[in-house]
Amino acid sequence: MVSGSVLLNALITLVVVGLICWLVWWFISYVGLPEPFAKVARVLVALVALIFLINFLLGFTGHPLIKW
């Protein structure tokens, strides 16, 4: 059974990482990179966020992809 403290820490971690990814996404559009570079940067941010989310969820099962 997962305690409330662990779930609160997990929620805070997800919110902070999501906020960082959103801030990087916003900064890419704010700087105004040329289109091929902006699209590549957005794809990289999305991949990093997706890998983090998958690793985070697999951590609950005890088998994360990446062990920090």
N, CA, C and O atoms as a GROMACS GRO file, in nm:
protein
  272
    1MET      N    1   0.084  -0.118   0.000
    1MET     CA    2   0.000   0.000   0.000
    1MET      C    3   0.089   0.124   0.000
    1MET      O    4   0.189   0.129   0.072
    2VAL      N    5   0.052   0.223  -0.080
    2VAL     CA    6   0.128   0.346  -0.092
    2VAL      C    7   0.070   0.450   0.001
    2VAL      O    8  -0.051   0.473   0.003
    3SER      N    9   0.157   0.513   0.080
    3SER     CA   10   0.108   0.611   0.177
    3SER      C   11   0.081   0.745   0.108
    3SER      O   12   0.121   0.768  -0.006
    4GLY      N   13   0.012   0.830   0.180
    4GLY     CA   14  -0.022   0.961   0.126
    4GLY      C   15   0.099   1.049   0.105
    4GLY      O   16   0.102   1.131   0.014
    5SER      N   17   0.200   1.031   0.190
    5SER     CA   18   0.322   1.110   0.177
    5SER      C   19   0.394   1.078   0.047
    5SER      O   20   0.445   1.168  -0.020
    6VAL      N   21   0.399   0.950   0.011
    6VAL     CA   22   0.466   0.909  -0.113
    6VAL      C   23   0.390   0.963  -0.234
    6VAL      O   24   0.451   1.010  -0.330
    7LEU      N   25   0.258   0.956  -0.229
    7LEU     CA   26   0.178   1.008  -0.341
    7LEU      C   27   0.190   1.159  -0.354
    7LEU      O   28   0.192   1.212  -0.465
    8LEU      N   29   0.198   1.229  -0.241
    8LEU     CA   30   0.215   1.374  -0.246
    8LEU      C   31   0.351   1.410  -0.306
    8LEU      O   32   0.360   1.502  -0.387
    9ASN      N   33   0.456   1.339  -0.266
    9ASN     CA   34   0.588   1.363  -0.324
    9ASN      C   35   0.589   1.332  -0.473
    9ASN      O   36   0.651   1.404  -0.551
   10ALA      N   37   0.521   1.226  -0.514
   10ALA     CA   38   0.513   1.192  -0.655
   10ALA      C   39   0.437   1.299  -0.733
   10ALA      O   40   0.478   1.336  -0.844
   11LEU      N   41   0.330   1.350  -0.677
   11LEU     CA   42   0.252   1.454  -0.743
   11LEU      C   43   0.333   1.583  -0.757
   11LEU      O   44   0.330   1.648  -0.862
   12ILE      N   45   0.405   1.619  -0.654
   12ILE     CA   46   0.490   1.739  -0.659
   12ILE      C   47   0.599   1.721  -0.763
   12ILE      O   48   0.629   1.815  -0.837
   13THR      N   49   0.659   1.603  -0.771
   13THR     CA   50   0.762   1.578  -0.871
   13THR      C   51   0.705   1.590  -1.012
   13THR      O   52   0.768   1.652  -1.098
   14LEU      N   53   0.589   1.534  -1.036
   14LEU     CA   54   0.528   1.542  -1.169
   14LEU      C   55   0.492   1.686  -1.206
   14LEU      O   56   0.510   1.727  -1.320
   15VAL      N   57   0.443   1.762  -1.110
   15VAL     CA   58   0.408   1.901  -1.137
   15VAL      C   59   0.532   1.984  -1.168
   15VAL      O   60   0.531   2.065  -1.261
   16VAL      N   61   0.639   1.963  -1.093
   16VAL     CA   62   0.762   2.040  -1.115
   16VAL      C   63   0.824   2.004  -1.250
   16VAL      O   64   0.864   2.093  -1.325
   17VAL      N   65   0.831   1.877  -1.283
   17VAL     CA   66   0.888   1.836  -1.412
   17VAL      C   67   0.799   1.885  -1.526
   17VAL      O   68   0.850   1.929  -1.629
   18GLY      N   69   0.669   1.877  -1.510
   18GLY     CA   70   0.578   1.928  -1.612
   18GLY      C   71   0.592   2.078  -1.631
   18GLY      O   72   0.587   2.128  -1.743
   19LEU      N   73   0.610   2.150  -1.522
   19LEU     CA   74   0.629   2.294  -1.530
   19LEU      C   75   0.761   2.328  -1.600
   19LEU      O   76   0.766   2.422  -1.680
   20ILE      N   77   0.865   2.254  -1.572
   20ILE     CA   78   0.994   2.276  -1.639
   20ILE      C   79   0.982   2.248  -1.788
   20ILE      O   80   1.032   2.325  -1.870
   21CYS      N   81   0.917   2.138  -1.824
   21CYS     CA   82   0.900   2.106  -1.966
   21CYS      C   83   0.815   2.211  -2.036
   21CYS      O   84   0.847   2.250  -2.149
   22TRP      N   85   0.710   2.258  -1.972
   22TRP     CA   86   0.628   2.362  -2.031
   22TRP      C   87   0.707   2.491  -2.047
   22TRP      O   88   0.693   2.560  -2.148
   23LEU      N   89   0.790   2.525  -1.948
   23LEU     CA   90   0.871   2.646  -1.956
   23LEU      C   91   0.971   2.639  -2.070
   23LEU      O   92   0.992   2.738  -2.141
   24VAL      N   93   1.034   2.524  -2.090
   24VAL     CA   94   1.127   2.506  -2.202
   24VAL      C   95   1.051   2.516  -2.334
   24VAL      O   96   1.098   2.579  -2.429
   25TRP      N   97   0.932   2.454  -2.342
   25TRP     CA   98   0.848   2.460  -2.463
   25TRP      C   99   0.812   2.605  -2.495
   25TRP      O  100   0.822   2.648  -2.610
   26TRP      N  101   0.771   2.681  -2.391
   26TRP     CA  102   0.736   2.821  -2.410
   26TRP      C  103   0.858   2.901  -2.453
   26TRP      O  104   0.846   2.987  -2.541
   27PHE      N  105   0.974   2.876  -2.395
   27PHE     CA  106   1.096   2.949  -2.428
   27PHE      C  107   1.137   2.926  -2.573
   27PHE      O  108   1.186   3.016  -2.640
   28ILE      N  109   1.117   2.804  -2.621
   28ILE     CA  110   1.149   2.774  -2.761
   28ILE      C  111   1.063   2.860  -2.854
   28ILE      O  112   1.113   2.913  -2.953
   29SER      N  113   0.935   2.874  -2.822
   29SER     CA  114   0.849   2.957  -2.907
   29SER      C  115   0.876   3.106  -2.885
   29SER      O  116   0.860   3.184  -2.978
   30TYR      N  117   0.916   3.146  -2.766
   30TYR     CA  118   0.943   3.286  -2.736
   30TYR      C  119   1.068   3.336  -2.808
   30TYR      O  120   1.071   3.448  -2.858
   31VAL      N  121   1.172   3.252  -2.812
   31VAL     CA  122   1.297   3.290  -2.875
   31VAL      C  123   1.277   3.304  -3.026
   31VAL      O  124   1.340   3.388  -3.089
   32GLY      N  125   1.191   3.224  -3.082
   32GLY     CA  126   1.163   3.232  -3.224
   32GLY      C  127   1.269   3.165  -3.310
   32GLY      O  128   1.319   3.223  -3.406
   33LEU      N  129   1.302   3.043  -3.275
   33LEU     CA  130   1.396   2.968  -3.357
   33LEU      C  131   1.339   2.945  -3.497
   33LEU      O  132   1.217   2.941  -3.513
   34PRO      N  133   1.425   2.931  -3.596
   34PRO     CA  134   1.373   2.896  -3.730
   34PRO      C  135   1.301   2.761  -3.724
   34PRO      O  136   1.331   2.677  -3.639
   35GLU      N  137   1.207   2.743  -3.812
   35GLU     CA  138   1.112   2.630  -3.803
   35GLU      C  139   1.176   2.492  -3.794
   35GLU      O  140   1.131   2.415  -3.708
   36PRO      N  141   1.274   2.453  -3.872
   36PRO     CA  142   1.321   2.316  -3.854
   36PRO      C  143   1.384   2.295  -3.716
   36PRO      O  144   1.366   2.189  -3.656
   37PHE      N  145   1.456   2.395  -3.665
   37PHE     CA  146   1.521   2.381  -3.535
   37PHE      C  147   1.419   2.384  -3.421
   37PHE      O  148   1.434   2.312  -3.323
   38ALA      N  149   1.316   2.467  -3.435
   38ALA     CA  150   1.213   2.474  -3.332
   38ALA      C  151   1.137   2.343  -3.322
   38ALA      O  152   1.106   2.296  -3.212
   39LYS      N  153   1.108   2.283  -3.436
   39LYS     CA  154   1.034   2.155  -3.434
   39LYS      C  155   1.118   2.045  -3.372
   39LYS      O  156   1.067   1.964  -3.294
   40VAL      N  157   1.248   2.041  -3.405
   40VAL     CA  158   1.337   1.941  -3.346
   40VAL      C  159   1.347   1.962  -3.196
   40VAL      O  160   1.345   1.865  -3.119
   41ALA      N  161   1.358   2.087  -3.152
   41ALA     CA  162   1.368   2.116  -3.009
   41ALA      C  163   1.240   2.075  -2.936
   41ALA      O  164   1.246   2.019  -2.827
   42ARG      N  165   1.124   2.102  -2.997
   42ARG     CA  166   0.997   2.062  -2.935
   42ARG      C  167   0.984   1.911  -2.926
   42ARG      O  168   0.935   1.858  -2.826
   43VAL      N  169   1.028   1.841  -3.030
   43VAL     CA  170   1.023   1.694  -3.027
   43VAL      C  171   1.115   1.641  -2.918
   43VAL      O  172   1.078   1.546  -2.848
   44LEU      N  173   1.233   1.699  -2.903
   44LEU     CA  174   1.325   1.655  -2.798
   44LEU      C  175   1.266   1.679  -2.658
   44LEU      O  176   1.279   1.594  -2.570
   45VAL      N  177   1.203   1.794  -2.638
   45VAL     CA  178   1.140   1.822  -2.508
   45VAL      C  179   1.028   1.722  -2.482
   45VAL      O  180   1.016   1.671  -2.371
   46ALA      N  181   0.948   1.693  -2.584
   46ALA     CA  182   0.838   1.596  -2.568
   46ALA      C  183   0.893   1.457  -2.538
   46ALA      O  184   0.837   1.385  -2.455
   47LEU      N  185   1.001   1.417  -2.605
   47LEU     CA  186   1.059   1.285  -2.578
   47LEU      C  187   1.115   1.275  -2.438
   47LEU      O  188   1.096   1.173  -2.371
   48VAL      N  189   1.182   1.379  -2.393
   48VAL     CA  190   1.237   1.377  -2.256
   48VAL      C  191   1.123   1.368  -2.155
   48VAL      O  192   1.132   1.293  -2.058
   49ALA      N  193   1.016   1.446  -2.177
   49ALA     CA  194   0.901   1.440  -2.086
   49ALA      C  195   0.836   1.303  -2.087
   49ALA      O  196   0.798   1.251  -1.982
   50LEU      N  197   0.822   1.244  -2.205
   50LEU     CA  198   0.760   1.112  -2.216
   50LEU      C  199   0.845   1.004  -2.150
   50LEU      O  200   0.793   0.919  -2.078
   51ILE      N  201   0.975   1.008  -2.173
   51ILE     CA  202   1.065   0.910  -2.110
   51ILE      C  203   1.062   0.926  -1.959
   51ILE      O  204   1.061   0.826  -1.886
   52PHE      N  205   1.061   1.050  -1.910
   52PHE     CA  206   1.054   1.071  -1.765
   52PHE      C  207   0.924   1.016  -1.709
   52PHE      O  208   0.925   0.952  -1.604
   53LEU      N  209   0.812   1.041  -1.778
   53LEU     CA  210   0.682   0.994  -1.730
   53LEU      C  211   0.676   0.842  -1.728
   53LEU      O  212   0.629   0.782  -1.631
   54ILE      N  213   0.724   0.778  -1.835
   54ILE     CA  214   0.724   0.631  -1.840
   54ILE      C  215   0.814   0.575  -1.730
   54ILE      O  216   0.777   0.479  -1.663
   55ASN      N  217   0.932   0.634  -1.713
   55ASN     CA  218   1.023   0.588  -1.608
   55ASN      C  219   0.961   0.608  -1.470
   55ASN      O  220   0.976   0.523  -1.383
   56PHE      N  221   0.893   0.720  -1.451
   56PHE     CA  222   0.829   0.749  -1.323
   56PHE      C  223   0.721   0.648  -1.291
   56PHE      O  224   0.712   0.598  -1.179
   57LEU      N  225   0.638   0.617  -1.390
   57LEU     CA  226   0.530   0.521  -1.367
   57LEU      C  227   0.583   0.379  -1.350
   57LEU      O  228   0.530   0.303  -1.269
   58LEU      N  229   0.687   0.343  -1.425
   58LEU     CA  230   0.745   0.210  -1.406
   58LEU      C  231   0.816   0.197  -1.273
   58LEU      O  232   0.834   0.086  -1.222
   59GLY      N  233   0.857   0.310  -1.215
   59GLY     CA  234   0.918   0.307  -1.082
   59GLY      C  235   0.823   0.256  -0.976
   59GLY      O  236   0.867   0.197  -0.877
   60PHE      N  237   0.694   0.278  -0.995
   60PHE     CA  238   0.596   0.226  -0.899
   60PHE      C  239   0.589   0.074  -0.902
   60PHE      O  240   0.553   0.012  -0.802
   61THR      N  241   0.624   0.013  -1.015
   61THR     CA  242   0.624  -0.132  -1.023
   61THR      C  243   0.754  -0.192  -0.973
   61THR      O  244   0.763  -0.313  -0.951
   62GLY      N  245   0.856  -0.107  -0.955
   62GLY     CA  246   0.984  -0.155  -0.907
   62GLY      C  247   1.084  -0.181  -1.018
   62GLY      O  248   1.194  -0.229  -0.990
   63HIS      N  249   1.049  -0.151  -1.141
   63HIS     CA  250   1.138  -0.177  -1.255
   63HIS      C  251   1.149  -0.054  -1.344
   63HIS      O  252   1.098  -0.055  -1.456
   64PRO      N  253   1.214   0.054  -1.297
   64PRO     CA  254   1.227   0.172  -1.383
   64PRO      C  255   1.322   0.148  -1.499
   64PRO      O  256   1.411   0.064  -1.491
   65LEU      N  257   1.303   0.224  -1.606
   65LEU     CA  258   1.393   0.212  -1.722
   65LEU      C  259   1.532   0.263  -1.687
   65LEU      O  260   1.633   0.200  -1.720
   66ILE      N  261   1.536   0.378  -1.620
   66ILE     CA  262   1.662   0.442  -1.584
   66ILE      C  263   1.666   0.453  -1.432
   66ILE      O  264   1.574   0.506  -1.371
   67LYS      N  265   1.772   0.403  -1.373
   67LYS     CA  266   1.788   0.415  -1.228
   67LYS      C  267   1.875   0.536  -1.201
   67LYS      O  268   1.993   0.538  -1.236
   68TRP      N  269   1.815   0.638  -1.138
   68TRP     CA  270   1.888   0.762  -1.112
   68TRP      C  271   1.987   0.739  -1.006
   68TRP      O  272   2.060   0.831  -0.970
   0.00000   0.00000   0.00000
